[in-house]
């Protein structure tokens, strides 16, 4: 009886294996159909777009694709496309440069970069303030957003992928700000603030802060060096224990672009031309940083 049962079991297992093979083949077919469904071809609209070994600026370049060349997009990660070229090679390209929103003439490391811009404060968190003779309050959160928008616009003109931690007067906690840079695998994180001294008109100038040595300190140096032509005193770079740059493994700096409770500094802070000068200098500083 034991041998008879064993024979029956063997007879049962043979068709079971065939069923498993059939199921496996069906699953493979489904996966292939899904892959083909979600892949799509597109035409590159940028000249000399770099193809990299992975989804980010810190991966090696393995070639370029020409304007007008067709490629197959297989998947997306960190806003980069994995593509298959016509010669069956695979690589990654910056998705925002495949169909750029502006007339980008050439691709640079800056245009391939993902940059998180952080306007300090917002919403119920007004930050520091300036009070005029009528006691009218001018809040830091207003001017950090104005400046951040100008910087973002300047970087986008150069092709960069810019993400804002806030784009309106709303409250954003401190921890989500560096978390955004982490999740997007940002190549740079820049937080904008305006300083305040214990007494009015006691201090003046701007300072660039870093927390981590290495890339963050190099970023601070590159940006701060480019800001030398501003009408306020450059107080240089300093170590700063601020959460948004401390809890950030991506290259991160915090820029205090003047003392808001200084009449001299506030007259610059509220000035559109001062903000635009900062925006252009930040773009130049980032360009130099990514070149190196």
QUIFEN-V984589 format. One record per residue. N is the residue number from 1. RES is the residue in three letters. PHI is phi as a letter, one per 40 degrees, with the letter a starting at -180 (999 if undefined). NEAR is the number of other C-alpha atoms within 12 Angstrom. Layout:
BEGIN
n=N res=RES phi=PHI near=NEAR
n=N res=RES phi=PHI near=NEAR
END
This chain:
BEGIN
n=1 res=UNK phi=999 near=7
n=2 res=UNK phi=c near=8
n=3 res=UNK phi=c near=9
n=4 res=UNK phi=c near=10
n=5 res=UNK phi=c near=11
n=6 res=UNK phi=c near=12
n=7 res=UNK phi=c near=13
n=8 res=UNK phi=c near=14
n=9 res=UNK phi=c near=14
n=10 res=UNK phi=c near=14
n=11 res=UNK phi=c near=14
n=12 res=UNK phi=c near=14
n=13 res=UNK phi=c near=14
n=14 res=UNK phi=c near=14
n=15 res=UNK phi=c near=14
n=16 res=UNK phi=c near=14
n=17 res=UNK phi=c near=14
n=18 res=UNK phi=c near=14
n=19 res=UNK phi=c near=14
n=20 res=UNK phi=c near=14
n=21 res=UNK phi=c near=14
n=22 res=UNK phi=c near=14
n=23 res=UNK phi=c near=14
n=24 res=UNK phi=c near=14
n=25 res=UNK phi=c near=14
n=26 res=UNK phi=c near=14
n=27 res=UNK phi=c near=14
n=28 res=UNK phi=c near=14
n=29 res=UNK phi=c near=14
n=30 res=UNK phi=c near=14
n=31 res=UNK phi=d near=14
n=32 res=UNK phi=c near=15
n=33 res=UNK phi=c near=13
n=34 res=UNK phi=c near=15
n=35 res=UNK phi=c near=16
n=36 res=UNK phi=c near=16
n=37 res=UNK phi=c near=15
n=38 res=UNK phi=c near=15
n=39 res=UNK phi=c near=20
n=40 res=UNK phi=a near=20
n=41 res=UNK phi=c near=22
n=42 res=UNK phi=a near=22
n=43 res=UNK phi=b near=25
n=44 res=UNK phi=c near=31
n=45 res=UNK phi=b near=27
n=46 res=UNK phi=b near=33
n=47 res=UNK phi=c near=23
n=48 res=UNK phi=g near=26
n=49 res=UNK phi=c near=38
n=50 res=UNK phi=c near=37
n=51 res=UNK phi=b near=36
n=52 res=UNK phi=b near=29
n=53 res=UNK phi=c near=24
n=54 res=UNK phi=a near=27
n=55 res=UNK phi=c near=33
n=56 res=UNK phi=i near=35
n=57 res=UNK phi=c near=33
n=58 res=UNK phi=c near=21
n=59 res=UNK phi=c near=21
n=60 res=UNK phi=c near=18
n=61 res=UNK phi=c near=24
n=62 res=UNK phi=b near=17
n=63 res=UNK phi=i near=18
n=64 res=UNK phi=b near=28
n=65 res=UNK phi=b near=34
n=66 res=UNK phi=c near=22
n=67 res=UNK phi=c near=24
n=68 res=UNK phi=g near=16
n=69 res=UNK phi=c near=23
n=70 res=UNK phi=c near=21
n=71 res=UNK phi=b near=33
n=72 res=UNK phi=b near=31
n=73 res=UNK phi=c near=31
n=74 res=UNK phi=b near=27
n=75 res=UNK phi=a near=27
n=76 res=UNK phi=b near=23
n=77 res=UNK phi=a near=20
n=78 res=UNK phi=f near=28
n=79 res=UNK phi=g near=29
n=80 res=UNK phi=b near=34
n=81 res=UNK phi=c near=35
n=82 res=UNK phi=c near=31
n=83 res=UNK phi=b near=39
n=84 res=UNK phi=b near=26
n=85 res=UNK phi=c near=27
n=86 res=UNK phi=c near=18
n=87 res=UNK phi=c near=13
n=88 res=UNK phi=g near=10
n=89 res=UNK phi=c near=19
n=90 res=UNK phi=b near=27
n=91 res=UNK phi=a near=35
n=92 res=UNK phi=b near=41
n=93 res=UNK phi=b near=47
n=94 res=UNK phi=c near=45
n=95 res=UNK phi=c near=37
n=96 res=UNK phi=c near=30
n=97 res=UNK phi=c near=42
n=98 res=UNK phi=c near=41
n=99 res=UNK phi=b near=21
n=100 res=UNK phi=c near=28
n=101 res=UNK phi=c near=18
n=102 res=UNK phi=b near=21
n=103 res=UNK phi=c near=17
n=104 res=UNK phi=c near=27
n=105 res=UNK phi=c near=19
n=106 res=UNK phi=a near=25
n=107 res=UNK phi=c near=31
n=108 res=UNK phi=b near=27
n=109 res=UNK phi=c near=33
n=110 res=UNK phi=c near=36
n=111 res=UNK phi=c near=40
n=112 res=UNK phi=c near=47
n=113 res=UNK phi=c near=43
n=114 res=UNK phi=b near=44
n=115 res=UNK phi=b near=46
n=116 res=UNK phi=c near=45
n=117 res=UNK phi=b near=46
n=118 res=UNK phi=b near=45
n=119 res=UNK phi=c near=47
n=120 res=UNK phi=d near=45
n=121 res=UNK phi=g near=35
n=122 res=UNK phi=h near=30
n=123 res=UNK phi=g near=21
n=124 res=UNK phi=c near=15
n=125 res=UNK phi=c near=20
n=126 res=UNK phi=c near=26
n=127 res=UNK phi=g near=28
n=128 res=UNK phi=c near=31
n=129 res=UNK phi=a near=34
n=130 res=UNK phi=b near=36
n=131 res=UNK phi=b near=19
n=132 res=UNK phi=c near=17
n=133 res=UNK phi=c near=9
n=134 res=UNK phi=c near=8
n=135 res=UNK phi=g near=9
n=136 res=UNK phi=c near=10
n=137 res=UNK phi=c near=19
n=138 res=UNK phi=b near=27
n=139 res=UNK phi=c near=33
n=140 res=UNK phi=d near=38
n=141 res=UNK phi=d near=38
n=142 res=UNK phi=c near=35
n=143 res=UNK phi=c near=41
n=144 res=UNK phi=c near=46
n=145 res=UNK phi=c near=36
n=146 res=UNK phi=d near=35
n=147 res=UNK phi=c near=43
n=148 res=UNK phi=c near=43
n=149 res=UNK phi=c near=31
n=150 res=UNK phi=c near=32
n=151 res=UNK phi=c near=40
n=152 res=UNK phi=d near=40
n=153 res=UNK phi=c near=27
n=154 res=UNK phi=c near=32
n=155 res=UNK phi=c near=37
n=156 res=UNK phi=c near=33
n=157 res=UNK phi=c near=25
n=158 res=UNK phi=c near=35
n=159 res=UNK phi=g near=36
n=160 res=UNK phi=c near=41
n=161 res=UNK phi=c near=38
n=162 res=UNK phi=b near=39
n=163 res=UNK phi=b near=35
n=164 res=UNK phi=b near=36
n=165 res=UNK phi=c near=38
n=166 res=UNK phi=a near=33
n=167 res=UNK phi=b near=28
n=168 res=UNK phi=a near=22
n=169 res=UNK phi=c near=23
n=170 res=UNK phi=b near=19
n=171 res=UNK phi=c near=21
n=172 res=UNK phi=b near=27
n=173 res=UNK phi=c near=22
n=174 res=UNK phi=c near=25
n=175 res=UNK phi=c near=19
n=176 res=UNK phi=c near=22
n=177 res=UNK phi=c near=36
n=178 res=UNK phi=c near=38
n=179 res=UNK phi=c near=27
n=180 res=UNK phi=c near=33
n=181 res=UNK phi=c near=35
n=182 res=UNK phi=c near=26
n=183 res=UNK phi=c near=20
n=184 res=UNK phi=c near=30
n=185 res=UNK phi=f near=31
n=186 res=UNK phi=c near=36
n=187 res=UNK phi=c near=42
n=188 res=UNK phi=a near=49
n=189 res=UNK phi=b near=49
n=190 res=UNK phi=b near=49
n=191 res=UNK phi=b near=46
n=192 res=UNK phi=b near=48
n=193 res=UNK phi=a near=41
n=194 res=UNK phi=b near=43
n=195 res=UNK phi=c near=39
n=196 res=UNK phi=a near=30
n=197 res=UNK phi=c near=22
n=198 res=UNK phi=d near=14
n=199 res=UNK phi=b near=15
n=200 res=UNK phi=c near=22
n=201 res=UNK phi=f near=21
n=202 res=UNK phi=c near=18
n=203 res=UNK phi=a near=25
n=204 res=UNK phi=a near=31
n=205 res=UNK phi=h near=35
n=206 res=UNK phi=b near=38
n=207 res=UNK phi=b near=36
n=208 res=UNK phi=b near=43
n=209 res=UNK phi=b near=41
n=210 res=UNK phi=b near=42
n=211 res=UNK phi=b near=30
n=212 res=UNK phi=c near=28
n=213 res=UNK phi=c near=23
n=214 res=UNK phi=g near=16
n=215 res=UNK phi=c near=24
n=216 res=UNK phi=c near=34
n=217 res=UNK phi=c near=29
n=218 res=UNK phi=c near=29
n=219 res=UNK phi=c near=40
n=220 res=UNK phi=d near=41
n=221 res=UNK phi=c near=35
n=222 res=UNK phi=c near=33
n=223 res=UNK phi=c near=42
n=224 res=UNK phi=c near=38
n=225 res=UNK phi=c near=26
n=226 res=UNK phi=c near=27
n=227 res=UNK phi=c near=36
n=228 res=UNK phi=c near=24
n=229 res=UNK phi=c near=18
n=230 res=UNK phi=c near=28
n=231 res=UNK phi=c near=24
n=232 res=UNK phi=b near=28
n=233 res=UNK phi=c near=23
n=234 res=UNK phi=c near=26
n=235 res=UNK phi=c near=24
n=236 res=UNK phi=g near=26
n=237 res=UNK phi=b near=29
n=238 res=UNK phi=a near=26
n=239 res=UNK phi=c near=23
n=240 res=UNK phi=b near=25
n=241 res=UNK phi=c near=17
n=242 res=UNK phi=b near=27
n=243 res=UNK phi=d near=25
n=244 res=UNK phi=c near=42
n=245 res=UNK phi=b near=40
n=246 res=UNK phi=c near=28
n=247 res=UNK phi=c near=26
n=248 res=UNK phi=b near=38
n=249 res=UNK phi=c near=29
n=250 res=UNK phi=c near=36
n=251 res=UNK phi=d near=41
n=252 res=UNK phi=a near=49
n=253 res=UNK phi=b near=52
n=254 res=UNK phi=b near=46
n=255 res=UNK phi=b near=45
n=256 res=UNK phi=c near=43
n=257 res=UNK phi=c near=49
n=258 res=UNK phi=h near=45
n=259 res=UNK phi=c near=39
n=260 res=UNK phi=c near=42
n=261 res=UNK phi=c near=33
n=262 res=UNK phi=b near=33
n=263 res=UNK phi=d near=27
n=264 res=UNK phi=d near=23
n=265 res=UNK phi=c near=32
n=266 res=UNK phi=c near=38
n=267 res=UNK phi=c near=24
n=268 res=UNK phi=c near=31
n=269 res=UNK phi=d near=44
n=270 res=UNK phi=c near=31
n=271 res=UNK phi=c near=18
n=272 res=UNK phi=c near=20
n=273 res=UNK phi=c near=18
n=274 res=UNK phi=c near=28
n=275 res=UNK phi=c near=34
n=276 res=UNK phi=c near=27
n=277 res=UNK phi=c near=27
n=278 res=UNK phi=c near=43
n=279 res=UNK phi=d near=35
n=280 res=UNK phi=c near=30
n=281 res=UNK phi=c near=27
n=282 res=UNK phi=c near=47
n=283 res=UNK phi=c near=40
n=284 res=UNK phi=c near=26
n=285 res=UNK phi=c near=30
n=286 res=UNK phi=c near=45
n=287 res=UNK phi=c near=31
n=288 res=UNK phi=c near=23
n=289 res=UNK phi=c near=29
n=290 res=UNK phi=c near=28
n=291 res=UNK phi=c near=17
n=292 res=UNK phi=c near=14
END
